[in-house]
Amino acid sequence: MSDEPLYSMLGFTDSEWGLLVGLPQSVLTAASAATPDSTRKTRAETAAGLDVISDARASASPLVAAVAGAILTRAGDPELGEEPPVIEPSDPIAYAQDVLGRATEANALLAAKAERADAETYKHWLVEVAESVVGAASSGGVLGIGGETVTDSERAFRDDLSKIFSD
């Protein structure tokens, strides 16, 4: 058994690992904040994203499993009934742009340092997080009737993220 941290064994520095571990929750927050919702809908979106993050601990990808485990160690494990705080950025558009910038950085990092299968699994996973969040609660409408499942701003964020990772 080594005292070397897991991220180091996977070939990443501390700051690179911070980027990879921070990004999934940031994607969740940006996807949720793309369209302002009620607290109940925002909680539903957060729960949907956390379920995808939690499920990734069983990923065949050592990288994705390790990142998911690190996130839930920090943020709280939904399977244990722990609810992390719902983060609502004051400027959702600027926040989304920042997240997309970090996704671009992560994409380059993964291309340079990760096994191809790990990189592809990580990128697909982040798009899946965004997808689950934007589809978790409809927006608009009256009393939950007639709203859009995925709004234009949510779709745009998800599509921009997907485009970054398709390179």
C-alpha positions in Angstrom: 0.0 0.0 0.0 1.3 3.4 -1.0 0.9 6.8 0.8 0.7 8.3 -2.7 -2.7 10.0 -3.3 -5.0 8.3 -5.8 -4.9 11.2 -8.1 -1.2 11.1 -8.2 -1.3 7.4 -9.1 -3.7 8.4 -11.9 -1.1 10.9 -13.2 -2.6 14.2 -12.1 -1.3 17.0 -9.9 -3.2 18.4 -7.0 -4.6 21.3 -9.0 -5.5 19.2 -12.0 -7.3 16.8 -9.7 -9.1 19.8 -8.2 -10.3 20.8 -11.6 -11.6 17.3 -12.4 -13.3 16.8 -9.0 -14.8 20.3 -9.0 -16.2 20.2 -12.5 -19.1 17.7 -12.2 -20.8 19.7 -9.4 -20.2 22.9 -11.3 -21.8 21.4 -14.3 -24.8 20.4 -12.1 -25.0 24.0 -10.7 -24.7 25.7 -14.1 -27.3 23.4 -15.7 -29.7 24.0 -12.8 -29.1 27.8 -12.8 -29.6 28.1 -16.6 -33.3 28.7 -16.0 -34.5 30.2 -12.7 -36.9 27.8 -11.0 -38.7 27.5 -7.7 -36.7 26.1 -4.7 -38.6 22.8 -5.1 -37.6 22.4 -8.8 -34.0 23.5 -8.1 -33.8 20.8 -5.4 -35.2 18.2 -7.8 -32.6 19.2 -10.4 -29.8 19.0 -7.8 -31.0 15.6 -6.6 -31.1 14.3 -10.2 -27.5 15.5 -10.9 -26.3 14.1 -7.6 -27.8 10.7 -8.4 -25.8 10.6 -11.6 -22.6 11.6 -9.7 -23.4 9.0 -7.0 -24.0 6.2 -9.5 -20.6 6.9 -11.1 -18.8 5.5 -8.1 -19.6 2.1 -9.7 -18.1 3.2 -13.1 -15.8 0.8 -14.9 -13.5 3.9 -15.3 -11.1 4.2 -12.4 -10.9 7.9 -13.0 -14.6 8.5 -13.0 -15.2 6.2 -10.0 -12.4 8.1 -8.1 -13.7 11.5 -9.0 -17.3 10.6 -8.0 -16.1 9.2 -4.7 -14.1 12.3 -4.0 -17.1 14.6 -4.7 -19.4 12.7 -2.4 -16.8 12.6 0.3 -16.7 16.4 0.1 -20.3 17.3 -0.7 -22.3 14.5 1.1 -23.7 11.2 -0.1 -27.3 11.2 -1.2 -27.5 7.5 -0.5 -26.9 8.3 3.2 -29.5 11.0 3.2 -26.8 13.8 3.2 -28.0 16.8 1.2 -25.3 19.2 0.0 -26.4 22.9 -0.1 -28.1 24.1 -3.3 -25.8 26.6 -4.9 -27.5 29.4 -6.8 -24.9 31.7 -8.6 -25.7 35.4 -8.5 -24.9 35.6 -12.3 -25.9 32.3 -13.9 -24.7 33.4 -17.4 -21.2 34.3 -16.2 -21.1 31.1 -14.0 -22.1 29.0 -17.0 -19.3 30.6 -19.1 -16.8 29.9 -16.3 -17.9 26.3 -16.2 -17.6 25.9 -19.9 -14.1 27.4 -19.7 -13.1 24.9 -17.1 -14.6 22.1 -19.2 -12.4 23.2 -22.1 -9.4 23.1 -19.7 -10.4 19.7 -18.4 -10.8 18.4 -22.0 -7.3 19.4 -22.8 -6.0 17.9 -19.6 -7.7 14.6 -20.2 -6.4 14.5 -23.8 -2.9 15.0 -22.5 -2.9 12.8 -19.4 -5.7 10.3 -19.1 -6.2 7.0 -20.7 -8.5 7.4 -23.7 -11.3 5.3 -22.2 -11.2 7.2 -18.9 -11.3 10.5 -20.8 -14.2 9.5 -22.9 -16.1 8.1 -19.9 -15.5 11.3 -17.8 -16.7 13.6 -20.7 -19.8 11.5 -21.3 -20.5 11.4 -17.6 -20.4 15.2 -17.3 -22.9 15.6 -20.3 -25.0 13.0 -18.6 -25.0 15.0 -15.3 -26.1 18.1 -17.3 -28.8 16.1 -19.2 -30.2 14.7 -16.0 -30.4 18.1 -14.3 -32.1 19.9 -17.2 -34.6 17.1 -17.6 -35.4 16.8 -13.9 -38.1 19.5 -13.6 -40.2 21.5 -16.1 -39.9 25.2 -16.1 -42.7 27.8 -16.7 -46.3 26.9 -17.0 -48.9 27.2 -14.3 -49.1 24.8 -11.3 -46.6 22.5 -13.2 -48.8 22.3 -16.3 -47.7 23.5 -19.7 -44.0 24.1 -18.8 -41.0 23.2 -20.9 -39.1 20.1 -19.8 -35.9 21.6 -21.2 -35.7 25.3 -21.8 -33.7 27.0 -24.5 -31.1 28.2 -22.0 -30.8 24.8 -20.4 -30.5 23.2 -23.9 -27.8 25.7 -24.9 -25.7 25.0 -21.8 -26.0 21.2 -22.3 -25.2 21.5 -26.0 -22.2 23.9 -25.5 -20.8 21.4 -22.9 -21.3 18.5 -25.3 -19.6 20.4 -28.1 -16.6 21.1 -25.9 -16.2 17.4 -25.2 -16.8 16.1 -28.7 -13.4 17.4 -29.9 
